[in-house]
Amino acid sequence: MLDAKTVSSLSKAGMVASLAVLTLTGLGRGRSNRNIHVLAGVALIGFSVWHYNICRPPERRMLAGAMPRETDPGLAR
């Protein structure tokens, strides 16, 4: 299995590649460019979601009866 840094790099590379294809096909004409353009857009969204899910911090679970973070006086920023 790959470590988090490698997976993050792969997701970034996928975003860059799909954005490049999206840009190049956006400048062209024809039916094949349109189809590739749509697929590259979907790929960019997919890579962006993948990257977001990798890089976000883990969610904290609250215990039953615990106060939310905004109202807890001990967690002042």
N, C-alpha and C positions, 0 to 999 in steps of 0.2 A: 504494500500500500504506500501511496505517496504522502510525504509530509505536507503540512499546511502551506509552507512557503512555495513549494513546487506547484501545488494545485492553484494557488493564487497567481503565480506567474503564468500558468497555462490559461487561466481565465482571462487575464489581462491580454495575453497574446491573441486569444480568440476574439476579444473585443476589438483590438487594433486591426486584425485581419478582416473581420466582418465590416468594420467601419470603412476600411480602404476599398473593399468591394462595393459597398453601398455608395461611396462617393464616385467611383469610376463608372458604375452602371447608371448613376443618376445623371451623368453627363451625356450618355449615349441615347440612341434611338432604337426602336425596334421591339418586337414582341419578346425576343429572348432576353434582352436587357431588362425589360420590365419584370419578367419572371425571376431572373436572378436578383434584381433589386429587391423584390418583395422577400425572397428567401434570405437575403443578406440582412434585411431589417429584422426579420424574425430571429435570425441567429444572433444579432446584436442584442436584442432583448433577452434572449436565453442566456447569453454569456454574462450580461449585466446582472441578471437575477442570481446566477450561479456565483458571481463574484461577491454580490451583496450577502448571500447566505454564508459564504466562507469568512468574510472579513468582519461581520458584525460581532460585537461582544456577546458572550453567553447571557441568556436572560436569567434574572434572579427570581427565584420563586419566593413568594411571601408565605409566612406561616399563618395559620388560622388566627384571626384576631389581631394581626399586626397592622400598624398604621401604614398607609401608602407613603412613598418617599417624599412627596411634596409637603406633607403635613407633619412629618417626624422632626421634632426640634433638634434631635441629636445628629442629624445628617445635614447640617448647614454647609453651604458651599462657600 
